[in-house]
């Protein structure tokens, strides 16, 4: 949930931690519980973060940072951050497109073996 002041209330059930980029500062949003679906009942806690004007939040699945090139090297979280920083002045859709373009370039358009989802939120 994101309100109009930039307050974010979230639950992360074992997915890669979302990233908030504040110009050149990176913040990982901690997991608030174990992997969703691993156990019949789990205890998830709600957490809080703040997204200021021009800050960017990136949510992604492991299929993005585990995308491999021909040498079985992973794309990695650092490369996600680099791509976002290189496109920081663009809008959320353009940043998302830049991430996918860079992943496809990195893998040389090799088929991704896992789900590959990216959500980019930029507070204007």
C-alpha positions in Angstrom: 0.0 0.0 0.0 1.4 3.4 -1.0 -0.4 6.6 0.2 -0.2 10.0 -1.5 2.5 11.2 0.9 4.9 8.4 -0.1 4.4 6.1 2.9 4.7 2.5 1.9 3.3 -0.3 4.0 4.4 -3.7 2.7 4.8 -7.4 3.4 7.6 -9.4 1.8 7.1 -13.2 2.0 10.5 -14.4 0.9 10.9 -12.7 -2.4 14.0 -10.8 -3.3 14.0 -7.6 -1.3 12.5 -4.6 -3.1 15.1 -1.8 -3.7 14.5 1.9 -3.1 16.9 4.2 -4.9 17.3 7.7 -3.6 19.6 9.3 -6.2 22.9 7.5 -5.4 21.7 5.8 -2.2 20.3 2.2 -2.3 18.0 0.8 0.4 16.9 -2.9 0.5 13.5 -3.4 2.1 13.8 -6.4 4.5 11.8 -9.5 4.3 8.9 -9.6 6.7 8.4 -13.4 6.8 9.3 -16.8 5.3 8.5 -17.8 1.7 4.7 -17.7 1.1 3.3 -21.1 0.6 6.2 -23.0 2.3 4.1 -23.8 5.3 0.3 -24.0 5.7 0.3 -21.1 8.2 2.9 -18.4 8.5 3.3 -15.2 10.5 3.8 -12.2 8.3 4.6 -8.8 9.7 3.8 -5.5 8.0 6.7 -3.1 7.6 7.1 0.6 6.5 9.3 2.6 4.2 9.1 6.1 2.7 9.3 7.0 -1.0 10.2 10.7 -1.4 9.8 12.7 -4.7 11.9 11.3 -7.5 12.7 8.1 -5.5 12.4 4.8 -7.3 11.2 1.5 -5.9 12.0 -1.7 -7.9 10.4 -5.0 -7.2 11.6 -8.0 -9.1 11.5 -11.8 -9.1 14.5 -14.1 -8.9 14.2 -14.8 -12.7 15.7 -11.3 -13.3 18.8 -11.4 -11.1 19.4 -15.1 -11.8 19.2 -14.7 -15.6 22.4 -16.2 -16.9 24.7 -15.4 -19.8 26.6 -17.9 -22.0 29.2 -18.4 -19.2 26.5 -19.1 -16.6 27.2 -15.7 -14.9 24.1 -14.2 -13.2 22.7 -10.8 -14.1 22.7 -9.9 -10.4 21.1 -7.2 -8.2 24.1 -4.9 -8.8 23.3 -4.7 -12.5 19.6 -4.0 -11.8 20.8 -1.0 -9.6 23.2 0.2 -12.3 20.5 0.1 -15.0 18.1 2.0 -12.8 20.7 4.6 -12.0 21.6 5.0 -15.7 18.0 5.7 -16.4 17.1 7.6 -13.2 15.6 10.6 -15.0 13.2 8.5 -17.1 9.7 7.5 -16.1 8.8 4.1 -14.4 7.8 2.4 -17.7 11.0 3.5 -19.4 13.1 2.2 -16.5 11.3 -1.1 -16.5 11.8 -1.4 -20.3 15.5 -0.6 -19.8 15.9 -3.4 -17.2 14.4 -6.0 -19.6 16.4 -4.7 -22.5 19.6 -5.0 -20.5 18.6 -8.5 -19.2 18.0 -9.6 -22.8 21.3 -8.1 -23.9 23.2 -9.7 -21.0 21.7 -13.2 -21.8 22.1 -12.7 -25.5 18.4 -13.2 -25.8 18.7 -16.7 -24.3 15.4 -18.0 -23.0 14.9 -17.2 -19.3 14.5 -20.3 -17.1 12.4 -18.7 -14.4 9.6 -16.2 -14.1 10.9 -12.7 -14.8 8.8 -9.9 -13.4 9.8 -6.3 -12.7 7.6 -3.5 -11.1 9.1 0.0 -11.1 7.4 2.7 -9.0 8.7 6.3 -9.3 7.2 9.0 -7.2 6.8 12.1 -9.2 
